[in-house]
Amino acid sequence: MSAVSDQSPPATGTTGASGASYAAAGVDIEAGDRAVELMKEWVKKTQRPEVLGGLGGFAGLFDASALKRYERPLLASATDGVGTKVDIARQMGVYDTIGHDLVAMVMDDIVVCGAEPLFMTDYICVGKVHPERVAAIVKGIAEGCVLAGCALVGGETAEHPGLLGEDDFDVAGAGTGVVEADRLLGADRIRKGDAVIAMAASGLHSNGYSLVRHILLNQAGLTLDTRIDELGRTLGEELLEPTKIYSLDCLALTRTTEVHAFSHVTGGGLAANLARVIPDGLHAIVDRTTWTPAPVFDLVGRTGQVERLELEKTLNMGVGMIAIVPEESTDVALATLADRGVDAWVAGEITDRGDHETGAALIGDYAS
């Protein structure tokens, strides 16, 4: 985790009490250093034995000799952010959960191919460094890394005065994982008759918040401290619910039974993301009658009068991850996930693709 910067070196010029300075331009080096000190204890909690060195270096170090146990190791990488959900965190003044969302967005993409998450770096951009706030964000990222089984090996905190307001911020991250070449999961493994297993989402996760904020906050005029009876809590608490991190659950599944593919349900919705792993000639059918989406999805759709297909193209509708397994593996797969506390069910199957069918489709009506 490097010290704060604005991505460019300080300008040279006059010195002295009345001269130009970095601090006068809005960049507080001391505050950045304080933030690094505060975050150290959380970053330590993410360490794996392969990580070398500590905070303050120019690069994070990971001992690649650990990969010698692989016959043909393939490195998997991904990068992502959290989107406009960060504005909910800003308005609520809650900064220690948004990191879970970041790790989920990155590491759950990596695990889709069967890769074990290894390490992650983050990028936090702020209008003004508030050390405790930055440390809280990193705390959430570190906690998410622990849940994903990866190390947080470094990152950057950048202060951008004049571009962002003093309370504005954004987060992004990149991650790396590894998978044995002959254990790589994907479309080429999927067969007709495979079962589609859905894993429940923890809520909206981190996609579609531009639509959600527009409908609930702008159009409907609700406030984040409004208690919504059907949600059983305030709107802000619901919208800030952290994204479920499935990485270790998916890896456990690959160890206990045969898995052909995973699909991480993010932007674009369930059908579009599932279609990304379905090979030509086959079709995934997902039956809506097998689950009931959480109340927040109905709240958004009803309040904004959003058509179902539009809602499904934007939100996960209660399914955060899909596993595609041979039909005979479903019992073991469901038992494995249940043992890990993951709500999962058989939601569909793989069939031959018809002339006018795409890679995946939802059928039926949601269970009430």
NORGIPE-V266333 format. One record per residue. RES is the residue in one small letter. BURIAL is + if it has 16 or more other ideal C-beta (glycine too) atoms within 10 Angstrom, else -. Layout:
RES_BURIAL + RES_BURIAL
This chain:
m_+ + s_+ + a_+ + v_+ + s_+ + d_+ + q_- + s_- + p_- + p_- + a_- + t_- + g_- + t_- + t_- + g_- + a_- + s_- + g_- + a_- + s_- + y_- + a_- + a_- + a_- + g_+ + v_+ + d_+ + i_- + e_- + a_+ + g_+ + d_- + r_+ + a_+ + v_+ + e_- + l_+ + m_+ + k_- + e_- + w_+ + v_+ + k_- + k_- + t_+ + q_+ + r_+ + p_- + e_+ + v_+ + l_- + g_- + g_- + l_+ + g_- + g_- + f_- + a_- + g_+ + l_- + f_+ + d_- + a_- + s_- + a_- + l_- + k_- + r_- + y_- + e_- + r_- + p_- + l_+ + l_- + a_+ + s_- + a_+ + t_- + d_+ + g_+ + v_+ + g_+ + t_+ + k_+ + v_+ + d_+ + i_+ + a_+ + r_+ + q_+ + m_+ + g_- + v_- + y_+ + d_+ + t_+ + i_+ + g_+ + h_+ + d_+ + l_+ + v_+ + a_+ + m_+ + v_+ + m_+ + d_+ + d_+ + i_+ + v_+ + v_+ + c_+ + g_+ + a_+ + e_+ + p_+ + l_+ + f_+ + m_+ + t_+ + d_+ + y_+ + i_+ + c_+ + v_+ + g_+ + k_+ + v_+ + h_+ + p_+ + e_- + r_+ + v_+ + a_+ + a_+ + i_+ + v_+ + k_+ + g_+ + i_+ + a_+ + e_+ + g_+ + c_+ + v_+ + l_+ + a_+ + g_+ + c_+ + a_+ + l_+ + v_+ + g_+ + g_+ + e_+ + t_+ + a_+ + e_+ + h_+ + p_+ + g_- + l_- + l_+ + g_- + e_- + d_- + d_- + f_+ + d_+ + v_+ + a_+ + g_+ + a_- + g_+ + t_+ + g_+ + v_+ + v_+ + e_- + a_- + d_- + r_- + l_- + l_+ + g_+ + a_- + d_- + r_+ + i_+ + r_- + k_- + g_- + d_+ + a_+ + v_+ + i_+ + a_+ + m_+ + a_+ + a_+ + s_+ + g_+ + l_+ + h_+ + s_+ + n_+ + g_+ + y_+ + s_- + l_+ + v_+ + r_+ + h_- + i_+ + l_+ + l_+ + n_- + q_- + a_- + g_- + l_+ + t_- + l_+ + d_- + t_- + r_- + i_+ + d_- + e_- + l_+ + g_- + r_- + t_+ + l_+ + g_+ + e_+ + e_+ + l_+ + l_+ + e_+ + p_+ + t_+ + k_+ + i_+ + y_+ + s_+ + l_+ + d_+ + c_+ + l_+ + a_+ + l_+ + t_+ + r_- + t_- + t_+ + e_- + v_+ + h_+ + a_+ + f_+ + s_+ + h_+ + v_+ + t_+ + g_+ + g_+ + g_+ + l_+ + a_+ + a_+ + n_+ + l_+ + a_+ + r_- + v_+ + i_+ + p_- + d_- + g_- + l_+ + h_+ + a_+ + i_+ + v_+ + d_+ + r_+ + t_- + t_+ + w_+ + t_- + p_+ + a_+ + p_- + v_+ + f_+ + d_- + l_+ + v_+ + g_+ + r_- + t_- + g_+ + q_- + v_+ + e_- + r_- + l_- + e_- + l_+ + e_+ + k_+ + t_+ + l_+ + n_+ + m_+ + g_+ + v_+ + g_+ + m_+ + i_+ + a_+ + i_+ + v_+ + p_+ + e_- + e_- + s_+ + t_+ + d_- + v_- + a_+ + l_+ + a_- + t_+ + l_+ + a_- + d_- + r_- + g_- + v_+ + d_- + a_+ + w_- + v_+ + a_+ + g_+ + e_+ + i_+ + t_- + d_- + r_+ + g_- + d_- + h_- + e_- + t_- + g_+ + a_+ + a_- + l_+ + i_- + g_- + d_- + y_+ + a_- + s_-
